[in-house]
Every structure is written in structure tokens, then in C-alpha cells.
Amino acid sequence: MIDRILVLAIFIFIGIPLTILSIFYSLNYSGFCFAKMRYLSDEEKLRIVFDYRNREDKLPVDVGGEVKFYEHIKYASFDEYIKQNPDCCSINHGKAYKIAQSSFLPESSFLDRISGLGFRDLIVINFKVRYLDENGNQRVQETRFGNTLENCGYPLSIPFYKDP
């Protein structure tokens, strides 16, 4: 007959830690941010990606089929940008690797996802780059940027080719 104390000890030392680890990894897989103890809202995700793009000194602009990098005129805030461009942004939940070009964005591995380093969503911004051309004239061109975020909001860039 199995000793009840042995069964209790096995449950305590193996069962409970495995249950806790399973909960931890399941939350990581679903996109939970443990540093903030919550999921990021869609607005937070959009703000993070916007700020990531807006703080860059130079952004790519397609000039006559050739991509050139110009110093862009930064927006004061996300709120300013979203008022001027209300339909600029979208979040594709859970299918980032199927939407972006597979050569640039391999599917996150299971281990990446449960560690919180993998990505779940693809955030796409049609960003209107304001810049000064060679003659000093202000120009605006829309460029499509894609980003994924780690669970707590660290952005990763995804290049898109311009649609023909």
C-alpha cells in the first residue's frame, strides 16, 4: 500500500510547482506582461509602435521607385497624429507571421512564445513621413510600417515592400 505521506510529498514537490509553471507559461503564451501585471491594450500597442517610429531620426521614403532615407519632421504626439489620420493603424491579432512576408518574419517558436519573447500580434501603421526634400520643400509621403511587440511592448520591425 502506498504511504499517504509519500503521495502528499510528491504532490507538494512536483504537482504544485508544475501547476504554477503551467499557469506562468500559459499567460506568457497569451501575451500577458508580468512586469506590468496585465495585458497591453490595443491603444498602448499603437502608441508604442508610433513612438518607436516617430523617435527615429531618419525614415525611408520611396522617391521614384528608389528608397531614400530622409530626416523626418517629428509629430508632437500620438494624439496629434491620430487626429489627422484616424484610419492609419490596425492590429492583426494572433496571425502576424501569416500576414507579413515569411522571409522577414518567421513564425515564433513555441519556446519564444512561452518565454514572453515571441510575438502574437502585427501592428501596421500607415505612417505619413513629413520631410524636407533636397530643395528645402516640405513633403509628405505615406509609408507602411509593420511591427510586432514582445509581451511588455518591446517593438520589433518588419519590412514591407510597397504594393505595386
N, C-alpha and C positions, 0 to 999 in steps of 0.2 A: 504494500500500500504506500502511496506517495505521501510524504510528510507535508502537512498543510503549511508549515513554516517555510519549507523549501519552495512551494508553489508561490507563496506570498512574496518571498525574496526575489524569485525570478520575475514576477510581475512588476515589482517595485524597481528593480535594477535594469530591466530590459523593456518591459511594456510601456511604462510611463515615459522614459526618455524617447522611445521610438514614436510615441504619440505626439509628444511635444515637437520633435523634429519634423514629423509629417505635417503638422499644422504650420510650422515656420516655413517649410519649403513650399507648401501649397499656397500660402499667402504671397511668397516671393514670386511664384509662377504666375499668379493672377495680377501682379503689378503693384502690390502693397509696398509702401515706402515705410520702412521701420524707423528711419531717422526722424520722420515727422509723425509716425504712428497713424497714418491714414493713406488713402489713395489720393493721387493728384486729380484735381478737377480738370475738365476739358479746357476751361479758361486759363488755368495755370499752365497747362501744357502749351497752349497757343502763345501765352506771354513769354514763356521760357524760350521757345523757338524764335519768336520775334526778336527778343532781346539779344539772343545769340547772333542773329543775322545783322541786326541794327548796330551792334557794337563793333563789327568788323570795319576796318579802315577802307578796304577795297573790296568791291563786289564785281562779279562777272557780268558783262553786258554784251549782247550779240549785236555787232555792228557789221552789217553787210555779209552775214554768214561767218564772220570771224569773231571769236570770243576775245574780248579785251577786258582788262581789269581797270576800273576807274575808282578814284576816291569818291565815295558817295556822300551826299548831304544827309546826315542822320535825322531821323524823326525824333521829336521831343519825347514822345511816349507811345506806348501801345494804344492808348485811348485815342490819341490824335490819329494814328494810322487807321484804326478800325472804324472811326467816324467817316473817313474819306473812302475807305474800301471795305464796306460791310460784308461782302461776299468773297473775301480774299483767302479764307482759310478753311481747311477741312481736316478732320481726323478720321482715319480709316482704322477702326478698332480691330485688332487681332489678326489682320491679314497683311501686314506690312511687306513681307517677303514675296507675296503673290502679286502685289501691285507694282513695286519698283522693279527695276531691271535686275534679274537674278545675278548677272555678272558683277554687279556692285553690291548687292545685298543678299548674302547667303542667309538661309533660314537660321535663326538662333537655335543652338543645340539645347537639348533638354537641360543639361548641366548649366548652361548660361542662364536659362530662364529661372531655374530654382535657386540660383545664387543671387538673382536680382540684377545681373549684368546684361542679360539678354533684353530684347525689345519686344514689345507687344503691338504697339500702335505706330502708324505712319502719320506724321503731321505734315501737311502740304500747305505751303504759303505761296501765293502768287504775289511776290514782293515787288512793289514799284520802286525801282532803284532811281533815285534822283542824283544826278551827277553833272559836272561841268565838262563839256567836250573840249577839244583842242583849241577852239576859238573863244572859250570862256562863256559859252551859252549854256543855260541850264537845260538839261534833257531829262526825260523820264522814260524808263523802259521797264516793262513788267518781266520779271524773271521768276521762274518756278523753282522753288527750293523744297526739298523733302528732308525731313529729319525724323529720326526715331529717338526715343528717350529711354534711358535706364529708369528703373522704378522711382528714384528720387529726383529725376529731372535732368540728369546729365545728357546733353544733346549729342547725337552722332549724325554727321552729314551724309546725305545720299545724293549723288549727282543724277540729274535728269537731262536727257537730250531734249532739245526743242522739237516739238511736234512739227512734221512737215506741212 
